[in-house]
Amino acid sequence: MIMTHAQKLRRATWHLWTFTASKLIFAFGSQVYTFAISFYILQVTGSAANFAINLICSILPRTLVAPFAGYAADRWPRKPIVIGAQAATVTALGGLLAISLSAGLSLPAIYATTAVLAVASTFSGITFSSAVTGLVDEDRIQRAMSLNQMSVSAAAIGAPAVGGILYGTVSMNLFLIVYMAASAVALLLESTMNFRLFNRKADTGEPAEEMKPEPLIQSMKSGFRYLKGRQIIVTIIWISLVVNFLMGAFQVGFSFVLIEKLKMASEHFGLTEGAFAAGMLIMSLYLSVRKQVKHPLFVSKWGIVLLGIITAAVSVPLLTTLPYTFMFIFYASLMFVSGITIILINTPLQVMLQKDVDDDFKGRVFAILETGAMALMPLGTVLYGFLYDFLPAEAVLGASGLALIITVLYMARPSVIRKAHPELRARICVPMPRMADPETLRPRRWL
């Protein structure tokens, strides 16, 4: 049955809220589980190494399977992939719960479950990102991406608090049941979605989601060939990778400076982290109700410049003596602005990629982005961990902030911005009105 445009818009509205609800439920359950399992490992083993192994079991599979997830998202219908990934999450949690009830939790079982959850999350995340333009109309892509970010931010604020309250009062099995139930509800919500509601091929009667059969390596090469002639998309990817790497200075340095150098109390440190999530939540809410950003690359460019300034500003209390209260307010404000800035950078760029990348290549493009980001984030974290041990924190933060600013000013230089947004060229290059000929300004002589 062919749907009218009005029917499609009503269905897209359903998708918008279903997508948001499923993301919120799943993200909240995931955050509570992560909080609980991390505490459990540290409490039972007392080993940071075991905690690190569990972290590796989450990061490494994401990096390795991202190309496969991108290939699958472009090669096969996307809805079965999302449903299958969510079903794998429920199954893995059910398996861990069964082991816990029968023989008790063990580290190998936890590591294996973490790896399965990471793989399922990668397939679901990349496929969902590839399918956004099929779920909602073009005018509401920014709202969809903003609501997604808002769900993640809300979970980041509430889940640790809920996890902290529950951890001391309920068993680990109840945490597994909560996460499994949340995943099952998200699965039911996602099963109601039409992933090809706004698919161009479906509207024109062309065969749906066809793609020439290609081996994985050849398919990834096709993805790189696709990117080769698209300078703006490549620029966005490079900027994203550089920011992910250099932000290791902020992520490691912020905790190092506040806890190790300034001896901030744990409860106050937690409040500064909460300010970051609050900033993300407020900005996501704002972008979800306003019109789409007209010049996303231009906005994101100056957002990254601000992020570089914020990174360098983390070191300010190390260079001068500040009262403790003022220092806390300074860092809470800095983190709040950081949360706002991150959303101001991410959401417009995500919307731009959704619109500019062809539907048949979205999976591979997002997989390239995911693989690079997942590889560079731990690399940046490890590198900066060593740098903070051997160099003054203020020097590392200042140099990294400056590098971030210089990099984005070069990569998103005015010529690139004008190419991404030709309307800016038209606005800037409005021809000046021609001056009148001096002869015409002389008084006429009437005969």
Sequence and secondary structure as in RCSB ss.txt:
>XXXX:A:sequence
MIMTHAQKLRRATWHLWTFTASKLIFAFGSQVYTFAISFYILQVTGSAANFAINLICSILPRTLVAPFAGYAADR
WPRKPIVIGAQAATVTALGGLLAISLSAGLSLPAIYATTAVLAVASTFSGITFSSAVTGLVDEDRIQRAMSLNQM
SVSAAAIGAPAVGGILYGTVSMNLFLIVYMAASAVALLLESTMNFRLFNRKADTGEPAEEMKPEPLIQSMKSGFR
YLKGRQIIVTIIWISLVVNFLMGAFQVGFSFVLIEKLKMASEHFGLTEGAFAAGMLIMSLYLSVRKQVKHPLFVS
KWGIVLLGIITAAVSVPLLTTLPYTFMFIFYASLMFVSGITIILINTPLQVMLQKDVDDDFKGRVFAILETGAMA
LMPLGTVLYGFLYDFLPAEAVLGASGLALIITVLYMARPSVIRKAHPELRARICVPMPRMADPETLRPRRWL
>XXXX:A:secstr
    HHHHHHHHHHHHHHHHHHHHHHHHHHHHHHHHHHHHHHHHH  HHHHHHHHHHHHHHHHHHHHHHHHHHHH
S HHHHHHHHHHHHHHHHHHHHHHHHHH   HHHHHHHHHHHHHHHHHHHHHHHHHHHHHS GGGHHHHHHHHHH
HHHHHHHHHHHHHHHHHTTS HHHHHHHHHHHHHHHHHHHTT  TTTT HHHHHT  TT      HHHHHHHHHH
HHHT HHHHHHHHHHHHHHHHTHHHHHHHHIIIIIIS   HHHHHHHHHHHHHHHHHHHHHHHHS   S HHHHH
HHHHHHHHHHHHHTTHHHHS   HHHHHHHHHHHHHHHHHHHHHHHHHHHHHHHHHS GGGHHHHHHHHHHHHHH
HHHHHHHHHHHHHHHS HHHHHHHHHHHHHHHHHHHT HHHHHHH HHHHHHHT        HHHHS     
